[in-house]
Amino acid sequence: MRQVFLSSCNLTLHVVVRRLCTNANVKWNSHKVRQTFINYFKKWNHVVVESSSVIAPKQSGMLFTSAGVVQFKPIISNLNVPVQQSRPMDSLGLAVSCQKCARVNDLNLVGKDRTHHTFFEMLGNWSFNGTMSKQTVCTHAWQLLTKIYCIDEQRLHVTYFGGDKQLGLDADQECKQIWLDVVGVQQCRLLVGNAKENFWSIGETGPCGPCTEIHVQLPDGTLSELWNVVFMEYYKHEDGSLQKLSATHVDTGMGLERLCAILQNEDSAYGTDLFKPLIDSCQKLTGSPPYEGRFGVDDVTGLDSSHRIIVDHARMCTFAIADGLKPGHQEAGHVLRKIIRRALYHVSLLGEPRSGVFPNLCSAVVDLYADTYPQLQSSRRLVDQVLVEEEKRFSGTLTKAKARFDRMQEPIDPEVMFLFYNTYGLPMEMVQNLAERRGVPFDLQEFEQRLQEQRRRSLTNKQKQQLRVALQQLELPSNTDDTLKHSTMETQTEDGSVAYQTACCEGRVLAILRSQTPVTEVTSDDQVQCSVILDKTSFYATDDGQTGDRGILRWREGEFLVDSTTSLEHVVLHHGRVLCGKLIAGQTSVHCLVDVNSRTACMQQHTALHLILGILRQHLNISTEQPLTGMINRQSAWIQFYSLQSVQSKNYLLQLIDKHANMLIEQNCPVITQIMNLENAKLLLKDDFPRVIDSKTKTIRLVTLDIKPHPIHQLCRAGMHVSTLGKLYHISPISLAEVNEGYSSLTLQDSAKIGLFVTQHRAMLSQSQHETFLGNYARYLWRLRRVACKFLMLHA
């Protein structure tokens, strides 16, 4: 038998429900939906908290406010600080708000499906420090949906957390029983969820906990998440470990757009009063055919998708600019510019090009939301000015990009297509359209992989800042002594080949960082990534584009696997995990054992880049006013340079580099590294001396490939090189691409593997076949090395 809600406030609850409840035939406009939610929880003594900015605070580690809980994160994150001793907001017990949110992770899906939006409003209520029980929270959610909004109970399904062995957490049986015994949800509509679906966190780190979700069944039978209720009981660290919070908090969230679609009987939010007026305005401003609400394959012309993209982006841009964000080249500003340009591109698809469409549409957004967010009215002029200027800027950029693209010779490297997106800032759909026009393969999966790589680099920058703070707190006695990192010695093996070994080094463990937090010890049982700081090391830390060393830190009772080495503020950090034993800060001394094979491969790649750059300077007018950028690891290397003349006849130039470089390798010329006075270096290099050198520099490091009669000189702040060019085996550049006006990028594959591949396949040819190739032997080797590169990339 269904049990009633047992609490001292049971009678009051039903009084509130009767006062607020209306019949199921009521017309729910978005304003009424929003205000009903606020009023319901206000009557339950929740403090109404105004929406914070859609731009996330810097200390949050996010670009945009992605959920209503973001502004309350300081309250929840205080693991050991009493509520009254923290910020004023921390005195809150219960709160309710309608938060402006932005999410841009799945930008390419926005407008293409029914659910993704860049801007949305999050209805939410919160309980801090155990003010409200799970039972009360779940009951409130169910009563509001079924008695106030009058959604049929038979359409609602509920999920709860079923536990997770990896996290070490049991199923949330308390939550399960509340839904069954107190609220009265039928067993057949109560579903168990895993950690992926029913364990929620604010970000990669921070407060988290099991959640229960209420889903609504749509007319087509599918379930759509409507309301998420999170019981914040833990704090997740960067290594994935969970720490129990001193008090339990409750965070709930329900998207206004999705709720409006359900209450207004629409199959998506685009049919509600939050979007329909904007779509109508868009159609009038562009003169396009009427919007028909088609999705996927039914949207044959793509015009309906363009309408949705434009109006969605108009909402996001309007609120972001009104909250103070400006389009730019970094972080949130860069994302805003990308969204504006995507919208402008789709405006161009709806009709004849005309200026002012998007700024005028954003003005319509202000009109639509002015009553709810009065500050938009005062920002109307600012929004218009910013968007008009961006429209002009994009028009100029688009003209240059199209001209550059049309001048490119066939075949166009697919890598260049990504750089039109990354460098020129063209929307992905436009890049895809340009590629299709010229028959260039466009691999969406590869495109997404490159985007992920960019995101990983951004995370690295954030981690650097966290490390910097941690190092300041450690107050280390001195910087790391890494003078032995250049001590790589060559020895001759029995078969005549060259083997390398590094200098033996012993260092004492000064500190251990786990998730950028100092710890006293770490063991193999912990199975976590951490960073070890030594007083002395022979490991080379990533610098000047060359990837840091890998290897082992060994002591009597154990080993630490180093999978990467970096440095910050002259402190070398060995990143990895304990394989066996215990590592104790301030006590353990270790032997540094560098992975010689990995270092040797990096040395070969680094010297190979210097050789190729020297050859390129003979054929291209490479600017000394722009810094060189690149990356070197054990498998490949690339370098980007600025040339005052465009790269013509790309394949011919690659063959020329291949022939010249491998001829010099056979001569086995010495590679000399020396520290030189700045003035002497200027006299030696003359016009090739870089103009980007800091004027305060007194001495510089010069790497010379001692080729007679014209040696190749290159300034090099750091990095390692082989002793002679003969150690490079073979060089084969696999691509040379013009990536932007004047900028070109050259990529290399592992020279040792290519040399082995070429040798093996050359031996497979019979004498008669070899004679057939003899007349065009150089071209044969060129093609064979190209095959080697592709083969090795496919089988990496």
Secondary structure, 3 states (H helix, E strand, C coil): CCCCCCCCCHHHHHHHHHHHCCCCCCCCCHHHHHHHHHHHHHCCCCEECCCCCCECCHHHCCCECCCHHHHHHHHHHCCCCCHHHCCHHHHCCEEEEEEEEECCCCHHHCCCCCCCCCEEEEEEEEECCCCCCHHHHHHHHHHHHHHHCCCCHHHEEEEEECCECCCCECCCHHHHHHHHHHHCCCHHHEEEECHHHHEEECCCCEEEEEEEEEEEECCCCCEEEEEEEEEEEEEECCCCCEEEEEEEEEEEEEEHHHHHHHHCCCCCHHHCCCCHHHHHHHHHHHCCCCCCCCCHHHCCCCHHHHHHHHHHHHHHHHHHHHCCCCCCCCHHHHHHHHHHHHHHHHHHHHCCCCCCHHHHHHHHHHHHHCCCCCHHHHCHHHHHHHHHHHHHHHHHHHHHHHHHHHHCCCCCCHHHHHHHHHCCCCCHHHHHHHHHHHCCCCCHHHHHHHHHHHHHHHHHHHHHHHHHHHHHHHCCCCCCECHHHHCEEEEECCCCCEEEEECCEEEEEEEEEECCEEECEEEHHHCCCEEEEECECCCCCCECCECCCCEEEEECCEEEEEEEEEEECCEEEEEEEEEECEEECCCCEEEEEECHHHHHHHHHHHHHHHHHHHHHHHHCCECCCCCCEEEECCCEEEEEEEECCCCCCHHHHHHHHHHHHHHHHHHCCEEEEEEEEHHHHHHHHHHHCCCCCCCCCCEEEEEEECCCCCCEEEECCCCCCCCEHHHHCCCCEEEEEEEECCEEEEEEECHHHHHHHHHHHHHCCCHHHHHHHHCCHHHHHHHHHHHHHHHHHHCC
